[in-house]
Structures are given as C-alpha cells and as structure tokens.
Amino acid sequence: MIDAGAAKPLSDEEVAILKEAFDAYDTDKGGGLCETTYSAFRAD
C-alpha cells in the first residue's frame, strides 16, 4: 500500500514531463472510455 503521507507535490517540470508522456499516450485526446487528464492527478 502507498503511504499518501510520504508523497511530495510535483514540480512544474515534473508535471510538464508527465503531461507530455500522457498526451503521447492519449492519442484520441480524451475520447473513448477514459476521459482522465493529467490534471486529475495533480493536487493544487
């Protein structure tokens, strides 16, 4: 199990890297069954 208390906020650079990777993976840009975006994983 992951200890959520041990998680650290992502830096803007880390978010940009993950967004780029997600966008490359999400070829239909939110269409289809999964409409999750990278922002759903960021707790601002």
PDB file of N, CA, C and O in Angstrom:
ATOM      1  N   MET A   1       0.842  -1.173   0.000  1.00  0.00           N
ATOM      2  CA  MET A   1       0.000   0.000   0.000  1.00  0.00           C
ATOM      3  C   MET A   1       0.892   1.243   0.000  1.00  0.00           C
ATOM      4  O   MET A   1       1.938   1.261   0.650  1.00  0.00           O
ATOM      5  N   ILE A   2       0.485   2.262  -0.716  1.00  0.00           N
ATOM      6  CA  ILE A   2       1.248   3.506  -0.800  1.00  0.00           C
ATOM      7  C   ILE A   2       0.867   4.411   0.363  1.00  0.00           C
ATOM      8  O   ILE A   2      -0.313   4.616   0.646  1.00  0.00           O
ATOM      9  N   ASP A   3       1.884   4.951   1.035  1.00  0.00           N
ATOM     10  CA  ASP A   3       1.657   5.888   2.131  1.00  0.00           C
ATOM     11  C   ASP A   3       1.483   7.281   1.546  1.00  0.00           C
ATOM     12  O   ASP A   3       2.464   7.906   1.143  1.00  0.00           O
ATOM     13  N   ALA A   4       0.260   7.774   1.493  1.00  0.00           N
ATOM     14  CA  ALA A   4      -0.014   9.084   0.896  1.00  0.00           C
ATOM     15  C   ALA A   4       0.683  10.198   1.653  1.00  0.00           C
ATOM     16  O   ALA A   4       0.950  11.255   1.081  1.00  0.00           O
ATOM     17  N   GLY A   5       0.981   9.989   2.916  1.00  0.00           N
ATOM     18  CA  GLY A   5       1.678  10.992   3.695  1.00  0.00           C
ATOM     19  C   GLY A   5       3.116  11.182   3.248  1.00  0.00           C
ATOM     20  O   GLY A   5       3.722  12.213   3.537  1.00  0.00           O
ATOM     21  N   ALA A   6       3.669  10.201   2.546  1.00  0.00           N
ATOM     22  CA  ALA A   6       5.057  10.279   2.092  1.00  0.00           C
ATOM     23  C   ALA A   6       5.168  10.931   0.715  1.00  0.00           C
ATOM     24  O   ALA A   6       6.276  11.185   0.243  1.00  0.00           O
ATOM     25  N   ALA A   7       4.054  11.200   0.076  1.00  0.00           N
ATOM     26  CA  ALA A   7       4.080  11.781  -1.274  1.00  0.00           C
ATOM     27  C   ALA A   7       4.467  13.253  -1.211  1.00  0.00           C
ATOM     28  O   ALA A   7       4.120  13.964  -0.268  1.00  0.00           O
ATOM     29  N   LYS A   8       5.189  13.691  -2.230  1.00  0.00           N
ATOM     30  CA  LYS A   8       5.556  15.103  -2.305  1.00  0.00           C
ATOM     31  C   LYS A   8       4.857  15.721  -3.505  1.00  0.00           C
ATOM     32  O   LYS A   8       4.587  15.028  -4.485  1.00  0.00           O
ATOM     33  N   PRO A   9       4.565  17.002  -3.442  1.00  0.00           N
ATOM     34  CA  PRO A   9       3.953  17.670  -4.597  1.00  0.00           C
ATOM     35  C   PRO A   9       4.900  17.625  -5.796  1.00  0.00           C
ATOM     36  O   PRO A   9       6.119  17.680  -5.633  1.00  0.00           O
ATOM     37  N   LEU A  10       4.342  17.528  -6.984  1.00  0.00           N
ATOM     38  CA  LEU A  10       5.157  17.531  -8.195  1.00  0.00           C
ATOM     39  C   LEU A  10       5.566  18.954  -8.551  1.00  0.00           C
ATOM     40  O   LEU A  10       4.812  19.908  -8.363  1.00  0.00           O
ATOM     41  N   SER A  11       6.775  19.063  -9.067  1.00  0.00           N
ATOM     42  CA  SER A  11       7.233  20.370  -9.547  1.00  0.00           C
ATOM     43  C   SER A  11       6.584  20.648 -10.900  1.00  0.00           C
ATOM     44  O   SER A  11       6.045  19.741 -11.535  1.00  0.00           O
ATOM     45  N   ASP A  12       6.637  21.889 -11.332  1.00  0.00           N
ATOM     46  CA  ASP A  12       6.092  22.239 -12.649  1.00  0.00           C
ATOM     47  C   ASP A  12       6.800  21.453 -13.746  1.00  0.00           C
ATOM     48  O   ASP A  12       6.171  21.051 -14.724  1.00  0.00           O
ATOM     49  N   GLU A  13       8.106  21.231 -13.592  1.00  0.00           N
ATOM     50  CA  GLU A  13       8.862  20.464 -14.587  1.00  0.00           C
ATOM     51  C   GLU A  13       8.387  19.015 -14.624  1.00  0.00           C
ATOM     52  O   GLU A  13       8.221  18.447 -15.704  1.00  0.00           O
ATOM     53  N   GLU A  14       8.167  18.411 -13.457  1.00  0.00           N
ATOM     54  CA  GLU A  14       7.675  17.035 -13.408  1.00  0.00           C
ATOM     55  C   GLU A  14       6.284  16.932 -14.028  1.00  0.00           C
ATOM     56  O   GLU A  14       5.999  15.978 -14.753  1.00  0.00           O
ATOM     57  N   VAL A  15       5.426  17.895 -13.751  1.00  0.00           N
ATOM     58  CA  VAL A  15       4.075  17.902 -14.330  1.00  0.00           C
ATOM     59  C   VAL A  15       4.161  18.002 -15.848  1.00  0.00           C
ATOM     60  O   VAL A  15       3.433  17.306 -16.555  1.00  0.00           O
ATOM     61  N   ALA A  16       5.046  18.862 -16.358  1.00  0.00           N
ATOM     62  CA  ALA A  16       5.199  19.024 -17.809  1.00  0.00           C
ATOM     63  C   ALA A  16       5.657  17.722 -18.455  1.00  0.00           C
ATOM     64  O   ALA A  16       5.174  17.355 -19.526  1.00  0.00           O
ATOM     65  N   ILE A  17       6.586  17.023 -17.807  1.00  0.00           N
ATOM     66  CA  ILE A  17       7.079  15.746 -18.336  1.00  0.00           C
ATOM     67  C   ILE A  17       5.953  14.720 -18.366  1.00  0.00           C
ATOM     68  O   ILE A  17       5.776  14.017 -19.360  1.00  0.00           O
ATOM     69  N   LEU A  18       5.194  14.635 -17.279  1.00  0.00           N
ATOM     70  CA  LEU A  18       4.084  13.681 -17.233  1.00  0.00           C
ATOM     71  C   LEU A  18       2.996  14.033 -18.238  1.00  0.00           C
ATOM     72  O   LEU A  18       2.419  13.145 -18.865  1.00  0.00           O
ATOM     73  N   LYS A  19       2.710  15.331 -18.396  1.00  0.00           N
ATOM     74  CA  LYS A  19       1.703  15.761 -19.364  1.00  0.00           C
ATOM     75  C   LYS A  19       2.122  15.372 -20.771  1.00  0.00           C
ATOM     76  O   LYS A  19       1.309  14.875 -21.550  1.00  0.00           O
ATOM     77  N   GLU A  20       3.389  15.598 -21.098  1.00  0.00           N
ATOM     78  CA  GLU A  20       3.885  15.245 -22.429  1.00  0.00           C
ATOM     79  C   GLU A  20       3.762  13.745 -22.670  1.00  0.00           C
ATOM     80  O   GLU A  20       3.336  13.320 -23.744  1.00  0.00           O
ATOM     81  N   ALA A  21       4.131  12.946 -21.678  1.00  0.00           N
ATOM     82  CA  ALA A  21       4.029  11.492 -21.810  1.00  0.00           C
ATOM     83  C   ALA A  21       2.571  11.059 -21.920  1.00  0.00           C
ATOM     84  O   ALA A  21       2.245  10.192 -22.730  1.00  0.00           O
ATOM     85  N   PHE A  22       1.693  11.650 -21.120  1.00  0.00           N
ATOM     86  CA  PHE A  22       0.281  11.294 -21.163  1.00  0.00           C
ATOM     87  C   PHE A  22      -0.332  11.672 -22.501  1.00  0.00           C
ATOM     88  O   PHE A  22      -1.078  10.889 -23.090  1.00  0.00           O
ATOM     89  N   ASP A  23      -0.017  12.875 -22.985  1.00  0.00           N
ATOM     90  CA  ASP A  23      -0.560  13.316 -24.270  1.00  0.00           C
ATOM     91  C   ASP A  23      -0.097  12.410 -25.406  1.00  0.00           C
ATOM     92  O   ASP A  23      -0.858  12.154 -26.339  1.00  0.00           O
ATOM     93  N   ALA A  24       1.139  11.923 -25.341  1.00  0.00           N
ATOM     94  CA  ALA A  24       1.638  11.000 -26.357  1.00  0.00           C
ATOM     95  C   ALA A  24       0.884   9.672 -26.287  1.00  0.00           C
ATOM     96  O   ALA A  24       0.630   9.043 -27.314  1.00  0.00           O
ATOM     97  N   TYR A  25       0.528   9.249 -25.077  1.00  0.00           N
ATOM     98  CA  TYR A  25      -0.205   8.002 -24.876  1.00  0.00           C
ATOM     99  C   TYR A  25      -1.677   8.157 -25.248  1.00  0.00           C
ATOM    100  O   TYR A  25      -2.267   7.244 -25.825  1.00  0.00           O
ATOM    101  N   ASP A  26      -2.271   9.297 -24.924  1.00  0.00           N
ATOM    102  CA  ASP A  26      -3.702   9.546 -25.133  1.00  0.00           C
ATOM    103  C   ASP A  26      -3.935  10.050 -26.557  1.00  0.00           C
ATOM    104  O   ASP A  26      -4.224  11.227 -26.771  1.00  0.00           O
ATOM    105  N   THR A  27      -3.806   9.152 -27.512  1.00  0.00           N
ATOM    106  CA  THR A  27      -3.858   9.556 -28.918  1.00  0.00           C
ATOM    107  C   THR A  27      -5.216  10.085 -29.351  1.00  0.00           C
ATOM    108  O   THR A  27      -5.292  10.851 -30.312  1.00  0.00           O
ATOM    109  N   ASP A  28      -6.295   9.698 -28.668  1.00  0.00           N
ATOM    110  CA  ASP A  28      -7.610  10.213 -29.055  1.00  0.00           C
ATOM    111  C   ASP A  28      -7.998  11.445 -28.235  1.00  0.00           C
ATOM    112  O   ASP A  28      -9.133  11.914 -28.329  1.00  0.00           O
ATOM    113  N   LYS A  29      -7.081  11.969 -27.440  1.00  0.00           N
ATOM    114  CA  LYS A  29      -7.251  13.215 -26.674  1.00  0.00           C
ATOM    115  C   LYS A  29      -8.541  13.261 -25.864  1.00  0.00           C
ATOM    116  O   LYS A  29      -9.329  14.201 -25.974  1.00  0.00           O
ATOM    117  N   GLY A  30      -8.738  12.236 -25.055  1.00  0.00           N
ATOM    118  CA  GLY A  30      -9.869  12.245 -24.131  1.00  0.00           C
ATOM    119  C   GLY A  30     -11.115  11.557 -24.645  1.00  0.00           C
ATOM    120  O   GLY A  30     -12.066  11.371 -23.885  1.00  0.00           O
ATOM    121  N   GLY A  31     -11.140  11.181 -25.884  1.00  0.00           N
ATOM    122  CA  GLY A  31     -12.290  10.457 -26.408  1.00  0.00           C
ATOM    123  C   GLY A  31     -12.259   9.013 -25.937  1.00  0.00           C
ATOM    124  O   GLY A  31     -11.271   8.572 -25.351  1.00  0.00           O
ATOM    125  N   GLY A  32     -13.295   8.300 -26.180  1.00  0.00           N
ATOM    126  CA  GLY A  32     -13.308   6.897 -25.812  1.00  0.00           C
ATOM    127  C   GLY A  32     -13.699   6.681 -24.357  1.00  0.00           C
ATOM    128  O   GLY A  32     -14.412   7.492 -23.767  1.00  0.00           O
ATOM    129  N   LEU A  33     -13.225   5.583 -23.789  1.00  0.00           N
ATOM    130  CA  LEU A  33     -13.660   5.182 -22.460  1.00  0.00           C
ATOM    131  C   LEU A  33     -13.023   5.985 -21.333  1.00  0.00           C
ATOM    132  O   LEU A  33     -13.652   6.198 -20.297  1.00  0.00           O
ATOM    133  N   CYS A  34     -11.807   6.425 -21.518  1.00  0.00           N
ATOM    134  CA  CYS A  34     -11.097   7.117 -20.442  1.00  0.00           C
ATOM    135  C   CYS A  34     -10.978   8.600 -20.759  1.00  0.00           C
ATOM    136  O   CYS A  34     -10.303   8.987 -21.713  1.00  0.00           O
ATOM    137  N   GLU A  35     -11.633   9.422 -19.960  1.00  0.00           N
ATOM    138  CA  GLU A  35     -11.580  10.864 -20.195  1.00  0.00           C
ATOM    139  C   GLU A  35     -10.772  11.571 -19.112  1.00  0.00           C
ATOM    140  O   GLU A  35     -11.004  12.743 -18.817  1.00  0.00           O
ATOM    141  N   THR A  36      -9.824  10.849 -18.526  1.00  0.00           N
ATOM    142  CA  THR A  36      -8.979  11.409 -17.478  1.00  0.00           C
ATOM    143  C   THR A  36      -7.880  12.247 -18.104  1.00  0.00           C
ATOM    144  O   THR A  36      -7.337  11.883 -19.147  1.00  0.00           O
ATOM    145  N   THR A  37      -7.553  13.354 -17.484  1.00  0.00           N
ATOM    146  CA  THR A  37      -6.438  14.173 -17.939  1.00  0.00           C
ATOM    147  C   THR A  37      -5.374  14.188 -16.864  1.00  0.00           C
ATOM    148  O   THR A  37      -5.620  13.797 -15.723  1.00  0.00           O
ATOM    149  N   TYR A  38      -4.205  14.636 -17.230  1.00  0.00           N
ATOM    150  CA  TYR A  38      -3.119  14.681 -16.255  1.00  0.00           C
ATOM    151  C   TYR A  38      -3.479  15.559 -15.066  1.00  0.00           C
ATOM    152  O   TYR A  38      -2.995  15.320 -13.959  1.00  0.00           O
ATOM    153  N   SER A  39      -4.316  16.566 -15.269  1.00  0.00           N
ATOM    154  CA  SER A  39      -4.651  17.478 -14.170  1.00  0.00           C
ATOM    155  C   SER A  39      -5.435  16.774 -13.066  1.00  0.00           C
ATOM    156  O   SER A  39      -5.459  17.249 -11.931  1.00  0.00           O
ATOM    157  N   ALA A  40      -6.068  15.664 -13.378  1.00  0.00           N
ATOM    158  CA  ALA A  40      -6.799  14.925 -12.359  1.00  0.00           C
ATOM    159  C   ALA A  40      -5.859  14.339 -11.320  1.00  0.00           C
ATOM    160  O   ALA A  40      -6.279  14.009 -10.212  1.00  0.00           O
ATOM    161  N   PHE A  41      -4.585  14.210 -11.678  1.00  0.00           N
ATOM    162  CA  PHE A  41      -3.613  13.619 -10.773  1.00  0.00           C
ATOM    163  C   PHE A  41      -2.834  14.666  -9.996  1.00  0.00           C
ATOM    164  O   PHE A  41      -2.018  14.315  -9.144  1.00  0.00           O
ATOM    165  N   ARG A  42      -3.060  15.916 -10.264  1.00  0.00           N
ATOM    166  CA  ARG A  42      -2.312  16.981  -9.598  1.00  0.00           C
ATOM    167  C   ARG A  42      -3.190  17.620  -8.529  1.00  0.00           C
ATOM    168  O   ARG A  42      -4.300  18.074  -8.806  1.00  0.00           O
ATOM    169  N   ALA A  43      -2.679  17.648  -7.318  1.00  0.00           N
ATOM    170  CA  ALA A  43      -3.421  18.250  -6.207  1.00  0.00           C
ATOM    171  C   ALA A  43      -2.864  19.635  -5.938  1.00  0.00           C
ATOM    172  O   ALA A  43      -1.876  19.788  -5.220  1.00  0.00           O
ATOM    173  N   ASP A  44      -3.494  20.633  -6.513  1.00  0.00           N
ATOM    174  CA  ASP A  44      -3.044  22.016  -6.300  1.00  0.00           C
ATOM    175  C   ASP A  44      -3.622  22.572  -5.025  1.00  0.00           C
ATOM    176  O   ASP A  44      -3.356  23.722  -4.677  1.00  0.00           O
TER     177      ASP A  44
END
